Amino acid sequence: MSKEEGRKSLETSLEQTKNINRILIIIIVILSLVLGITLWQFFDLRKTVDQKGTEIELLGDERGELQSELEDMLTEFDSLETDNDSMKVELSQRRLEVEELLDKVKDKDFAIYKLRKETKTLRTIMKGYVVTIDSINTLNVGLRKENAEVKETLSKERSRSQKLQKSNENLSSKVELASRLDISSVRVFGVKVKRDMTGKETDRARRTDKLRVCFTLDENKVAKAGKKDLHIRIVAPDGVLLTPGYGDEYRFEFNGTKGYFSDKETIDYQKQAMEVCMDWAKPTEDYEVLEGEYNIFLYAEDYEIAKTTYELR
Protein backbone atom coordinates (compact mmCIF):
# COMPACT_ATOMS: atom_id res chain seq x y z
CA MET A 1 0.00 0.00 0.00
CA SER A 2 1.37 3.52 -0.87
CA LYS A 3 1.63 6.32 1.69
CA GLU A 4 -1.21 8.17 0.07
CA GLU A 5 -3.49 5.26 0.34
CA GLY A 6 -2.43 4.68 3.92
CA ARG A 7 -3.19 8.27 4.78
CA LYS A 8 -6.59 8.16 3.20
CA SER A 9 -7.37 4.93 5.00
CA LEU A 10 -6.38 6.50 8.32
CA GLU A 11 -8.47 9.57 7.63
CA THR A 12 -11.40 7.38 6.79
CA SER A 13 -10.98 5.43 10.03
CA LEU A 14 -10.73 8.63 12.05
CA GLU A 15 -13.88 10.01 10.40
CA GLN A 16 -15.76 6.82 11.16
CA THR A 17 -14.55 6.95 14.78
CA LYS A 18 -15.73 10.57 15.10
CA ASN A 19 -19.13 9.66 13.71
CA ILE A 20 -19.45 6.78 16.13
CA ASN A 21 -18.48 9.06 19.03
CA ARG A 22 -21.07 11.63 17.97
CA ILE A 23 -23.74 8.93 17.90
CA LEU A 24 -22.68 7.63 21.29
CA ILE A 25 -22.78 11.15 22.75
CA ILE A 26 -26.27 11.67 21.32
CA ILE A 27 -27.41 8.33 22.76
CA ILE A 28 -25.89 9.20 26.15
CA VAL A 29 -27.63 12.60 26.12
CA ILE A 30 -30.96 11.02 25.18
CA LEU A 31 -30.56 8.34 27.86
CA SER A 32 -29.63 11.02 30.40
CA LEU A 33 -32.77 12.99 29.50
CA VAL A 34 -34.96 9.88 29.70
CA LEU A 35 -33.40 8.96 33.04
CA GLY A 36 -33.91 12.50 34.34
CA ILE A 37 -37.55 12.54 33.28
CA THR A 38 -38.09 9.09 34.77
CA LEU A 39 -36.51 10.12 38.07
CA TRP A 40 -38.63 13.29 38.15
CA GLN A 41 -41.81 11.28 37.48
CA PHE A 42 -40.79 8.75 40.12
CA PHE A 43 -40.26 11.34 42.83
CA ASP A 44 -43.41 13.23 41.80
CA LEU A 45 -45.46 9.99 41.93
CA ARG A 46 -43.92 9.14 45.29
CA LYS A 47 -44.89 12.55 46.57
CA THR A 48 -48.44 12.07 45.25
CA VAL A 49 -48.65 8.62 46.80
CA ASP A 50 -47.50 10.01 50.13
CA GLN A 51 -50.09 12.76 49.92
CA LYS A 52 -52.82 10.28 48.98
CA GLY A 53 -51.75 8.02 51.82
CA THR A 54 -52.01 10.91 54.23
CA GLU A 55 -55.43 11.83 52.80
CA ILE A 56 -56.62 8.22 53.04
CA GLU A 57 -55.39 8.06 56.60
CA LEU A 58 -57.18 11.32 57.41
CA LEU A 59 -60.37 10.10 55.69
CA GLY A 60 -60.17 6.84 57.65
CA ASP A 61 -59.84 8.81 60.88
CA GLU A 62 -62.79 11.02 59.90
CA ARG A 63 -64.92 7.98 59.02
CA GLY A 64 -64.07 6.56 62.43
CA GLU A 65 -65.08 9.84 64.09
CA LEU A 66 -68.34 9.92 62.11
CA GLN A 67 -69.04 6.29 63.02
CA SER A 68 -68.40 7.04 66.69
CA GLU A 69 -70.64 10.12 66.55
CA LEU A 70 -73.46 8.19 64.86
CA GLU A 71 -73.21 5.38 67.43
CA ASP A 72 -73.43 8.00 70.19
CA MET A 73 -76.51 9.42 68.47
CA LEU A 74 -78.15 5.98 68.48
CA THR A 75 -77.50 5.73 72.21
CA GLU A 76 -79.01 9.19 72.73
CA PHE A 77 -82.08 8.26 70.66
CA ASP A 78 -82.57 5.21 72.88
CA SER A 79 -82.39 7.41 75.97
CA LEU A 80 -85.05 9.84 74.74
CA GLU A 81 -88.38 9.07 76.42
CA THR A 82 -91.76 10.58 75.63
CA ASP A 83 -95.43 9.63 76.01
CA ASN A 84 -96.35 11.46 72.82
CA ASP A 85 -97.30 8.82 70.20
CA SER A 86 -96.54 10.99 67.15
CA MET A 87 -93.14 11.93 68.64
CA LYS A 88 -92.39 8.23 69.27
CA VAL A 89 -93.06 7.46 65.59
CA GLU A 90 -90.86 10.36 64.43
CA LEU A 91 -88.01 9.33 66.77
CA SER A 92 -88.20 5.79 65.43
CA GLN A 93 -87.95 7.05 61.84
CA ARG A 94 -84.97 9.26 62.66
CA ARG A 95 -83.26 6.36 64.42
CA LEU A 96 -83.59 4.32 61.22
CA GLU A 97 -81.98 7.17 59.29
CA VAL A 98 -79.02 7.14 61.70
CA GLU A 99 -78.66 3.37 61.29
CA GLU A 100 -78.71 3.71 57.48
CA LEU A 101 -76.09 6.49 57.61
CA LEU A 102 -73.94 4.35 59.92
CA ASP A 103 -74.01 1.58 57.30
CA LYS A 104 -72.88 4.10 54.66
CA VAL A 105 -69.99 5.28 56.85
CA LYS A 106 -68.76 1.70 57.10
CA ASP A 107 -69.00 1.38 53.29
CA LYS A 108 -65.86 3.01 51.76
CA ASP A 109 -67.70 3.76 48.48
CA PHE A 110 -69.70 6.68 49.90
CA ALA A 111 -68.19 10.18 49.70
CA ILE A 112 -67.09 11.45 53.09
CA TYR A 113 -68.32 15.02 52.52
CA LYS A 114 -71.88 13.75 51.90
CA LEU A 115 -71.74 11.59 55.01
CA ARG A 116 -70.39 14.53 57.01
CA LYS A 117 -73.24 16.75 55.77
CA GLU A 118 -75.97 14.19 56.56
CA THR A 119 -74.48 13.53 60.01
CA LYS A 120 -74.47 17.26 60.78
CA THR A 121 -78.11 17.53 59.68
CA LEU A 122 -79.18 14.60 61.90
CA ARG A 123 -77.23 16.04 64.84
CA THR A 124 -79.08 19.38 64.46
CA ILE A 125 -82.44 17.58 64.25
CA MET A 126 -81.64 15.52 67.33
CA LYS A 127 -80.77 18.63 69.36
CA GLY A 128 -84.20 19.96 68.42
CA TYR A 129 -85.81 16.72 69.64
CA VAL A 130 -83.98 16.96 72.96
CA VAL A 131 -85.25 20.51 73.50
CA THR A 132 -88.79 19.58 72.40
CA ILE A 133 -88.98 16.47 74.60
CA ASP A 134 -87.60 18.39 77.60
CA SER A 135 -90.32 21.00 77.05
CA ILE A 136 -93.00 18.33 76.70
CA ASN A 137 -91.80 16.49 79.81
CA THR A 138 -91.76 19.76 81.78
CA LEU A 139 -95.26 20.50 80.52
CA ASN A 140 -96.38 16.96 81.39
CA VAL A 141 -95.13 17.36 84.95
CA GLY A 142 -97.29 20.44 85.29
CA LEU A 143 -100.22 18.71 83.61
CA ARG A 144 -99.87 15.64 85.84
CA LYS A 145 -99.91 17.85 88.89
CA GLU A 146 -102.93 19.72 87.56
CA ASN A 147 -104.55 16.41 86.59
CA ALA A 148 -104.03 15.06 90.10
CA GLU A 149 -105.72 18.13 91.52
CA VAL A 150 -108.59 17.78 89.04
CA LYS A 151 -108.94 14.08 89.88
CA GLU A 152 -109.06 14.88 93.58
CA THR A 153 -111.74 17.49 92.93
CA LEU A 154 -113.67 15.08 90.71
CA SER A 155 -113.39 12.36 93.36
CA LYS A 156 -114.90 14.68 95.93
CA GLU A 157 -117.64 15.74 93.53
CA ARG A 158 -118.27 12.11 92.56
CA SER A 159 -118.56 11.13 96.21
CA ARG A 160 -120.96 14.00 96.82
CA SER A 161 -122.91 13.06 93.69
CA GLN A 162 -123.09 9.40 94.75
CA LYS A 163 -124.44 10.40 98.15
CA LEU A 164 -126.99 12.66 96.47
CA GLN A 165 -127.88 9.93 93.97
CA LYS A 166 -128.29 7.40 96.76
CA SER A 167 -130.48 9.85 98.63
CA ASN A 168 -132.53 10.44 95.48
CA GLU A 169 -132.78 6.69 94.86
CA ASN A 170 -133.99 6.16 98.40
CA LEU A 171 -136.49 8.95 97.93
CA SER A 172 -137.53 7.57 94.53
CA SER A 173 -137.91 4.10 96.04
CA LYS A 174 -140.08 5.50 98.77
CA VAL A 175 -142.18 7.44 96.27
CA GLU A 176 -142.40 4.36 94.01
CA LEU A 177 -143.48 2.16 96.89
CA ALA A 178 -145.95 4.79 98.07
CA SER A 179 -147.40 5.06 94.55
CA ARG A 180 -148.08 1.32 94.29
CA LEU A 181 -151.70 0.20 94.37
CA ASP A 182 -153.00 -1.84 97.26
CA ILE A 183 -156.17 -3.92 97.75
CA SER A 184 -158.36 -5.06 100.56
CA SER A 185 -161.39 -7.23 101.17
CA VAL A 186 -160.29 -10.01 98.82
CA ARG A 187 -163.00 -12.63 98.28
CA VAL A 188 -162.80 -15.82 96.15
CA PHE A 189 -165.72 -18.13 95.29
CA GLY A 190 -166.96 -20.56 92.67
CA VAL A 191 -169.76 -19.63 90.27
CA LYS A 192 -172.37 -21.93 88.76
CA VAL A 193 -173.55 -20.39 85.45
CA LYS A 194 -177.28 -20.83 84.82
CA ARG A 195 -178.99 -21.16 81.47
CA ASP A 196 -179.99 -17.48 81.55
CA MET A 197 -176.26 -16.68 81.97
CA THR A 198 -176.75 -15.52 85.52
CA GLY A 199 -174.50 -16.95 88.17
CA LYS A 200 -174.93 -18.60 91.52
CA GLU A 201 -172.20 -18.84 94.13
CA THR A 202 -170.96 -22.36 94.98
CA ASP A 203 -168.07 -24.06 96.75
CA ARG A 204 -168.62 -27.42 95.02
CA ALA A 205 -165.97 -28.31 92.43
CA ARG A 206 -168.31 -30.31 90.19
CA ARG A 207 -170.79 -27.40 90.05
CA THR A 208 -168.17 -24.69 89.42
CA ASP A 209 -168.00 -23.11 85.97
CA LYS A 210 -165.93 -20.12 87.04
CA LEU A 211 -163.67 -18.99 89.82
CA ARG A 212 -164.31 -15.36 90.68
CA VAL A 213 -161.95 -13.07 92.58
CA CYS A 214 -163.43 -9.80 93.92
CA PHE A 215 -161.56 -7.12 95.85
CA THR A 216 -161.43 -3.42 96.69
CA LEU A 217 -158.69 -1.39 95.03
CA ASP A 218 -157.80 1.10 97.73
CA GLU A 219 -157.50 4.87 97.41
CA ASN A 220 -153.96 6.17 96.76
CA LYS A 221 -153.39 9.90 96.24
CA VAL A 222 -149.68 9.38 95.42
CA ALA A 223 -150.32 6.95 92.56
CA LYS A 224 -150.66 8.20 89.00
CA ALA A 225 -154.17 8.27 87.61
CA GLY A 226 -154.97 6.54 84.33
CA LYS A 227 -155.19 3.14 82.65
CA LYS A 228 -153.72 0.27 84.68
CA ASP A 229 -153.54 -3.46 83.95
CA LEU A 230 -154.60 -5.96 86.62
CA HIS A 231 -153.87 -9.72 86.38
CA ILE A 232 -154.68 -12.79 88.40
CA ARG A 233 -152.91 -16.16 88.39
CA ILE A 234 -154.76 -19.19 89.74
CA VAL A 235 -152.88 -22.42 90.45
CA ALA A 236 -155.07 -25.57 90.69
CA PRO A 237 -154.60 -28.24 93.41
CA ASP A 238 -152.55 -30.36 90.97
CA GLY A 239 -150.09 -27.47 90.44
CA VAL A 240 -151.36 -26.52 86.97
CA LEU A 241 -151.75 -22.81 86.21
CA LEU A 242 -155.27 -22.08 84.97
CA THR A 243 -155.02 -19.92 81.84
CA PRO A 244 -157.35 -19.20 78.90
CA GLY A 245 -154.54 -19.95 76.40
CA TYR A 246 -150.82 -20.45 75.85
CA GLY A 247 -150.07 -17.80 73.23
CA ASP A 248 -147.97 -14.69 73.83
CA GLU A 249 -151.19 -12.69 74.20
CA TYR A 250 -151.81 -14.55 77.48
CA ARG A 251 -148.46 -13.64 79.02
CA PHE A 252 -147.37 -10.60 81.03
CA GLU A 253 -144.31 -9.35 82.91
CA PHE A 254 -144.22 -9.51 86.70
CA ASN A 255 -141.47 -9.53 89.31
CA GLY A 256 -138.81 -9.39 86.58
CA THR A 257 -140.09 -12.42 84.65
CA LYS A 258 -142.85 -13.45 82.24
CA GLY A 259 -145.71 -15.84 82.80
CA TYR A 260 -149.28 -16.73 81.86
CA PHE A 261 -152.30 -15.13 83.51
CA SER A 262 -155.69 -16.55 84.39
CA ASP A 263 -157.50 -13.28 83.73
CA LYS A 264 -156.69 -9.70 82.80
CA GLU A 265 -158.59 -6.49 83.46
CA THR A 266 -157.68 -2.94 82.37
CA ILE A 267 -159.14 -0.29 84.68
CA ASP A 268 -159.27 3.51 84.69
CA TYR A 269 -157.86 4.36 88.08
CA GLN A 270 -158.57 7.87 89.41
CA LYS A 271 -156.84 7.60 92.81
CA GLN A 272 -160.12 6.59 94.46
CA ALA A 273 -161.25 3.26 95.89
CA MET A 274 -163.04 1.02 93.43
CA GLU A 275 -164.49 -2.51 93.34
CA VAL A 276 -163.08 -5.01 90.86
CA CYS A 277 -164.03 -8.61 90.02
CA MET A 278 -162.01 -10.95 87.80
CA ASP A 279 -162.95 -14.43 86.54
CA TRP A 280 -161.38 -17.59 85.29
CA ALA A 281 -163.84 -19.75 83.32
CA LYS A 282 -163.33 -23.40 82.51
CA PRO A 283 -162.43 -23.73 78.79
CA THR A 284 -164.99 -26.47 77.87
CA GLU A 285 -168.20 -27.92 79.22
CA ASP A 286 -166.48 -31.25 79.92
CA TYR A 287 -163.50 -29.67 81.74
CA GLU A 288 -163.13 -31.16 85.22
CA VAL A 289 -162.68 -28.63 87.98
CA LEU A 290 -160.66 -30.33 90.72
CA GLU A 291 -161.47 -30.44 94.38
CA GLY A 292 -158.87 -29.01 96.73
CA GLU A 293 -156.98 -25.83 97.52
CA TYR A 294 -156.40 -23.17 94.87
CA ASN A 295 -153.64 -20.55 95.17
CA ILE A 296 -154.55 -17.11 93.84
CA PHE A 297 -152.05 -14.32 93.09
CA LEU A 298 -153.07 -10.75 92.22
CA TYR A 299 -150.93 -8.24 90.28
CA ALA A 300 -151.20 -4.52 89.55
CA GLU A 301 -149.15 -3.53 86.52
CA ASP A 302 -145.93 -5.62 87.00
CA TYR A 303 -145.86 -6.21 90.77
CA GLU A 304 -147.70 -8.55 93.11
CA ILE A 305 -150.23 -6.84 95.38
CA ALA A 306 -151.83 -9.81 97.16
CA LYS A 307 -152.18 -13.58 97.36
CA THR A 308 -154.75 -15.86 98.93
CA THR A 309 -156.14 -19.41 98.85
CA TYR A 310 -159.55 -20.89 98.25
CA GLU A 311 -160.83 -24.46 98.59
CA LEU A 312 -163.45 -26.24 96.47
CA ARG A 313 -165.06 -29.35 97.94
Secondary structure, DSSP 8 states (H G I E B T S, - for coil): --HHHHHHHHHHHHHHHHHHHHHHHHHHHHHHHHHHHHHHHHHHHHHHHHHHHHHHHHHHHHHHHHHHHHHHHHHHHHH-----HHHHHHHHHHHHHHHHHHHHHHSTTS-HHHHHHHHHHHHHHHHHHHHHHHHHHHHHHHHHHHHHHHHHHHHHHHHHHHHHHHHHHHHHHHHHHHHS--EEEEEEEEEEE-TTS-EEEE--GGG-SEEEEEEEE---SSS--EEEEEEEEEE-TTS-EE-S--SGGGEEEETTEEEE-SEEEEEEE-SS-EEEEEEEE-SSTT-----EEEEEEEEETTEEEEEEEEEE-
